[in-house]
């Protein structure tokens, strides 16, 4: 008994799965080390199977050399799209790094092997909270929707115009720094004003040695005002998820 196999459908499934898996390896929140590699591969194959019927319309079967070239192209496409999403969500980590730098927590810097983050307390805390909110608010579905929609802008084995990803990366990096300053800006202003106040107090009364109180004062201000930052974090993560989906869809 022979089992008929549609070669075109099988090639589309494999190519779509390669793009999906490469994206999941790089893009948050799926790039977290708590997700085993086999789970990422299974999820990539499942997502590839879900979009196969939609993207197989304009695909034609290729020879062996053409197919392996298409695999390399899809691998590069998935990695580039995942890196763009990583740049968008790096704004939260950058905001945490700014808070650690201005508040003095940067001296307790450490490397987190699970999140692959090298930073102090607020860097890792904001990154962990953003990942949790991505799953709690279904923000990861927006990211996956942007990935599945990328097959319209970037057809299978259609190659990758390097001008578009470079432009998208430039915009993503600019947006990352801007978003980081906007997230951490109010708290940074308060910490800067605290330093200015301590400097004026030292100028008026040098015998008080007010700068000796600077470190505990900034820690108290940071811990007190960080609660307001966490109140705004769900809306920030939702906005970043939508921006990530638009960035992926805009590469074409």
N, C-alpha and C positions, 0 to 999 in steps of 0.2 A: 504494500500500500504506500503510495507516494503522497507526501504532504506538500502541496503547492506553496511556494514562498515568493512573495512579491519583492524582487530585489530592490526596486525603487523605494518602496515603503520602508524596507529594512535599512537602507542607506540614510533615508531621512531621519529615522528614529535614532540611529547611531550619531549622526551629525548634531541633531538637536540635543541629545543627551550630553555630548561633549561640551557644547556651549553652556548648557545648564550647570553641569558639574564644575567646570572651570569658574563660572560665576560664583557658585556657592562656596568654593574654596577660599575666595578672596573677600567677598562682600559681607558686611555685617548684616544681621546678627549671626548668620550661618557660619562665618569664619571662626567663631569661638571654638577654642580647643576642647570644650566639653562635648562637642558634636563629634563622634567618631567618624573616621574617613569613610567607612563602609556605609554609614547612614547618609552622608553627603552624596555618595555615589548612587545609593538606592533612590534618594530624593531626586537627584538629577535625571536618572532614567525614568522615574515616574512623571516628572514634569515634561521630559522629552516625549514620552508617550502621549501625554495630554495634548500637546500641540502638533503632533505628527500629521493628523488628518487635515489641519488647517494650513500647514506650510508645505505640504507635498504637492500642491497643485501645479506650480511652475517649475518643479524640479525634474531634471532628466538624469537617468542613470549614467554613471561615469565608469571609466576603466580603472584599473588598480592604481596607477600613478595619479590620476585625477582625484580619486577618492582620498588617498593619503594626503594630497595637497589640501583638499577640502577639510580634512580633519585638523591639520595644522592651522588653517585659517579660522576654523570655528574655535579652536583652543585659544588662539590669540584674541579673538573677538570676545569670548567669555571673560578672559582675564582683564581686558581693557574695560569692559563694562563693570566688572566687579570692583576694579580700582577706582572708577569714577564714583561709585556708591560709597566706597571707603573714604574718599576725599570729602564727600558731603557730611558723613557722620563723624569725621575727625574734628569737626567744629566743637563738639561736646568735650572731647578729650583736650583740645587746645584751650578751651575755656577753663577747664579744671587745672591745667598747667599754669595758666595766668594767675588763677586764685592762689595756687600753692606758691608761686614765685613772689607775689606781693604780700602774702600773709606770713611767710617764713616757713611754711611746711615743706618747702623744696629740699631742706636739709635732710628730711627723712625719706628720700627717694629710694624706690625699690622696683624690681622688675616682677611683673605678674605673668607667669608663663602661660596661664590659661587664656587671658585676654590679649597676650602679647603687647602689653602696655608697660612702658618704663616711665614711672612717675610717682608722685607722692600721694597723700591720702585723697585729696579732692579729685585728682586726675582719675584714679581708679574707681572712686565712689561714683562720680558722674558717668563714667563709662559703663559701670555695672548697672546703674539706674536706667541709663538710656537703653541698654539691651533688654532689661526687664520690661520697660515700657513699650518697646517695639513689639513684644509678644502679647503684653496685656492689652494694648490698644489696637491690635491687629494691623499695626503699621507694616509688619513684614509682608502682608498681603499686597500692599501698594508696591513694594519693591519687586515682588514676584510678578505682579501685573505689568510693571514696566519692563521686566525681563522678557515676558512672553510677547509683549508688544514690540520688542526690538526686532522680531523676525520680519515685521513689515518694513521697517527702515533698513535693516540689514538682512537681506535674504540669505538662505543657506548657500554656502560656498560661493557667495557673491563677492568676496573680498572685503577689504576694509580701507576706505579712503582715510589716509593718515591725517589729512587736514582737519577733518571733523573731530576725531578724538583729541587731537592736540588743542584745538579751540575749546572743546568741552572741558579738558583738564585745566586749561588756563582760567576759565570761568569758575570751575569748581574750587580751585585753590584760592582765588580771590574771594569767592563767597564763603569759603571756610574761615579765612581770617576775619572777614567782616562779621560773620555769625558768632565767632568766638569772642570778639570784642563786645558785641551786643549782649551776649549771654552774661559774660562776667563783668561788663562795664560798670553797672551801678555799685557792685561790691568793691571794685577796684578804685572807684572814685572815693568811697568812704575810707578805704585804707590809705589812699594818698592824702586825704584831708587829715587823717589821724597823724601821719608823719609830719605834715605841715604844722599841725597844732603842737606836737611835741617839740618841733624845732623852734617855734615861737616861744614856747614855755621855757626852753633851755636858754634862749636869748634873753628873756626877761629875768629869769632866776637861774643862773648857771649852777648855783650850789645844789639845786634840787636833783641834778643829773637825771632829767626826765627821760632820756633815751634808754635808760635801764628798764623803764616800764614799757618800752615800745613793743617788745616781743610778746609779753603776756596780754597787753592791750589789744594788739592786732589779732591774736588768737581768739580773744573774747568777742571782738567785733565780727570776725569771720564766722565763728560758730553761731553767733546770734542772728546774723543776717543771711546765713546760708539757707535757712528755712524758707525765706521768700523766693530764693532761686529754685528750690525744689517744688514750690507751688507752681511755678511757671514752666517747669521741665516737661510735663506731659504735652503742653501745646507746642513747645519747641521741638520735641521729638516727632510730633505729628507733622509739623511744617517741614522738617528735614526729610521725613519719609516721602512726602509729596514732591519735594524738590529732587530727591534721588530718582524717583520714578520719571519725572520730567527730563532729568539729565540723560537717563538711559534711552528714553524714547527720542530724544533730540539728536542722538548720534546716528546719522544716516547719510 
